């Protein structure tokens, strides 16, 4: 991992973990800094305090800089500002929505809660409420997402050929060939427990009461969204979503939202794959719409969950015996009842049903594969699969799916590929990714060098003798 990557990753947690782990001496050191501008990049200033905060964070994380930290740290902050400057020029900010930022904030908060033990302890350490913590994290995380998007845009056209991959690895020493961790292929059969009509009516009554309160002028839609919406990506923003096209939205949600014309009105209740919503129009711009919404999710009762688990237990037993369950025995014609058959008959997971229950892993690079490292699987699935032999079917269990719903599942371990040194035949994609990543890193390095040449830079005299990673800072 290069220094820039380490630096950017550490910044994601930087302001939030300092108060959790910094020593009293380190906190006193921060408090005693007399700030001054030490670098200027374009129209952005780098302060002495920026450098000192990063230095303390690197020390806590055990990061060792290649070269003098007094030179490396301000350089990496400066590089970050170059990417942000280009992101502003290219209007990348339009690609980073409040929903994206909110999702990252919630992920960081969950990480910090795990570190300290509870949300209450986190608030105590930070001497801030969760709401204040979220607000303090917002701008830094937005910058990190902008940098990520900017880098993705810069390298999106870079590719490598099979010949280049083979040429790269041809003379590479054995111990330099990448190690491929153990991977698994997993099939799942999913049942969604039935929600009672009484529970659905309860949720709808709540949403009707919200609509009534807005219509009577007792409160605002955005206030109710902050208090009651169960959409973590938009609730803190008063239910507000960014401009979005019809194709990105759930079809039922889109059908109602795009028919709204009066920003003072509240929509009828609409059911989506995520739950039940009411929607309020904010603005329309071409083929995109900006709305706010309140999401409420019906609670699945224990009796419904237990009924689904019992049915799955029966199905799993039938798969192990190769005999269809009694309820379909009279219409089943094949000689052997398999997991694939059970999925096609019983599973209600639209993402896997048409693929015999096989889970698909979409990697960070957008590549879709059936192979997962254990850490890439949902925790509930990984916990079960880790105990299975190839071909074995699990006992039923519950999990929360990607849409936030409670589902009941049985899993089958289809294949386990032991960890090994990459082979050009079996692991071509892995080896291609290695070469592609190196090509991208070199491109970004060259881009930074060129960007420095065309950007106003001023640094204090104390940095002029530094040996920098990128040339061109000193003029």
Secondary structure, DSSP 8 states (H G I E B T S, - for coil): --HHHHHHHHHHHHHHHHHHH--HHHHHHHHH----EEEEETTEEEEHHHHHHHHHHHHHHT---SS-HHHHHHHHHHHHHHHHHHHHHTTGGGGS-HHHHHHHHHHHHHHHHHHHSSHHHHHHHHTS-HHHHHHHHHHHHHHHHHHHHHHHHHHTT----HHHHHHHHHT--GGGS-EE--EEEEEEEEE-----HHHHHHHHHHHHHHHHHHHTTSS-HHHHHHHH---TTTGGGTTB---EEGGGS-HHHHHHHTT---TTS----EEETTEEEEEEEEEEETTEEEEEEEEE-----HHHHHHHHHHHHHHHHHHHHT---HHHHTT--SSS--HHHHHHHH---TTTGGGTTB--EE-TTS-EES-EEGGGS-HHHHHHHTT--TT-B---EEEE-TTS-EEEEEEEEEEEE--EE--TTT-HHHHHHHHHHHHHHHHHHHHHHHHHHTS-EEE-GGGTT---SSTTS--
